[in-house]
Amino acid sequence: MCSFWRRSVFHAASPYWTRESRHPVTIPIERQRKSRSYLGFDRNTYPGDAALGTLRKTFSFAGYWLNIPPGETANSWRGKREILNSQGFGFLLLFNGRLYKDLKSVVDAKKIGARDAAAAVASAKREGFTGGAIIFLDQEQGGHMLPEQRAYLHAWMDGIIADGFRAGIYCSGIPATENGQGGGSYRE
């Protein structure tokens, strides 16, 4: 994804959440608390300390990158946990996953997934997050999952869970046909 704003809504009462590539929508914090939905933002580059007060008027949580976000060359979120926490933000821990082109075989994908899981956990701990937190793997390529992608995802999730954290997937909601069954077509 690009460096533009993404709106994330976490539904506390349901087992899933969604994200869209749109401009942020203003929903007062008090209304979010009553509805059990929490509006957050995800930006590949840190918005700056001076912007946090204004952002907190609308958003309950921030997508917090544990490694280099998609399309970036550095992680500007590193070391920002304390200031975000002091402003009252919650966190959606994000780890940028691999693209299909990076996964050469199922065997390699499993190794890469395990290494990336270890890196995600190490980064979360370095940033002060403790076991039990959910780390979301940002899966940029959606739709039908190829064997290499599934192997990577499973190895990544197994590694996260083995280290005492919980694993989630941060992805688009593109319907996909699996083995000719279900799904649908996707149009922007």
N, C-alpha and C positions, 0 to 999 in steps of 0.2 A: 504494500500500500504506500501511498505518497505521504508527504509531510502535512497534508491538510487535516483538519479536525475530523474525527470520527465520533459519532454519538454512540454510546453504549448504554443499554438499559439492562439492569440486573433485576430480575423478578424474584424476590425472596421466597415467594410462595410456590414457585414452580421450579422444576429441575433443569431449566435451560435459560439462556439469555440470548439476545440478538445484538448485532451491530449493523450500522448503516453508514455509508459514506455521504454525509450530508452536513449542513451547517448545524451548530448546536441549537437546541430548542430550550427555551427558558421555562422550567417548571420549578416553582419555589420549593425549597427544601421541605417546608412544612407539609405541602401537598404530597411530596414523594413519600414521606414517612407514613402518612395516612393510607396511601395506596399500597404499601409494601413493595413498591418499585423504586429503584434508586437510579438516578441518572448520573452517568459518569462521562468522562472524556478520555480519549486516547489520542495522543499526538506523538508522532515519531521523535520530534525534538521537544525538549523541555521548554515550557512556555515562559520561564523566567520567574524569579521570586516575586517581583513586583506585581505580576498578574494574578497571583494566587488568591488574594482577597476577593477580587472580582469574580474569579472562577468559582470560588466556594459558595457564592450567593446562589448559584444554579446547580452545581455538581456536588454529589456526595462522595464520589471516588474518582481516582485517576488510574488510568492504565499505566503501570510502572514497569518499564523495560529492564530486564535483567541482563540482556546482552544487546548487541547492536541491532537497532530496529531495521525493518525492511527499507532498502534504498538509502541508508545512511552509512557513513564511514566511521562514526564514533557513537558512543552512548552518552548523551547529555543528561540522562536521568540518574546516572551513577552518583551516589552520595546525597541525593535529594530527599531521602525518606524522612529524616527528622523534620525538615522545614514543612513538608507536606503534612506530616502527622501533627505538627504544632498548629497548623491551620484547620485541623479537623477532618482532613480527607481520609477516606478508606482507600484500599488498594486492590487493584486487579493486577496480579503479578503476571507479566508476559515474557515469554521466551520465543524469539524468532526461530522458527523451524526451517528445515531444509526444503529446497525445491526438488522436484523430481529429477532434474538434470544432475543433481549432486549425489544421487543414489544409484550406483552402478549395478548392484545386484542385491538380492535379498540378504545374503550373508553380510555384505558391506553395510547395507541399510541398518541391520541389527546392531552392528558395531558402532556406527555413527549415532544411532538413537541412544544407545547406552552411554556413550561419551557426552552427548549433548545433555542428557538427564543429569549426569554428574556435574557438568558445568552449570546447569540451571540451579541445582541445589546449592552448590558452592557459592554462587552469586547471591542467591536469596539469603543464605546465612551471613555472608559478608555485609549485606545491606541491613541486617538486623531482623530478618523475618525468621520465625521459628517453625518447627515441624507442625504439621497439621494444616498449614496454609495451603491454598490451592495455587498451583503454578499452571498457567494456561499456555499451551503451545500454540503459537500463531501459525496456523496452516494457511498459507497464501493460495495454494492451488486446491480448488475444491472439485466437486463433481465425483465421478467414478474414481475410486481409489485403486491404483495399480498395486501389485504384490509388493513391490519395493517400498511404496509409501505406507502400506499397512504394516510391514515389518518394522519400519522406522518408528511409526506411531506406537506400536505395541511395545517395542524395546524402550522407547522414551518413557511411556507411562509406567512400565514395570520398574524402571530405574528411579523415577520420582517417588513412587509408592514405597519401594524398598528403603529409601532414605527418610521415610517418615513424613513426607509431604503428600498432598493429594494432587492428582493430575486432572487437568481440564483441557479442552480443545477450544481455541478461539478461531472461529472460521465463519465463512459466509454461509448463508442459508440457501444454497443453490440445490434445487431438487435434482437428483441423479437417478438414472435408470441402472439398476443392478441386475445383471443376468437377464435382461429383457423384461424385468418386472418393476412395476411401480414407478415412482419418481415423476418426472414431468419435464417440460421444457423450460428453459430459463431465457428470459428476455429482459434487457435493461429498459 
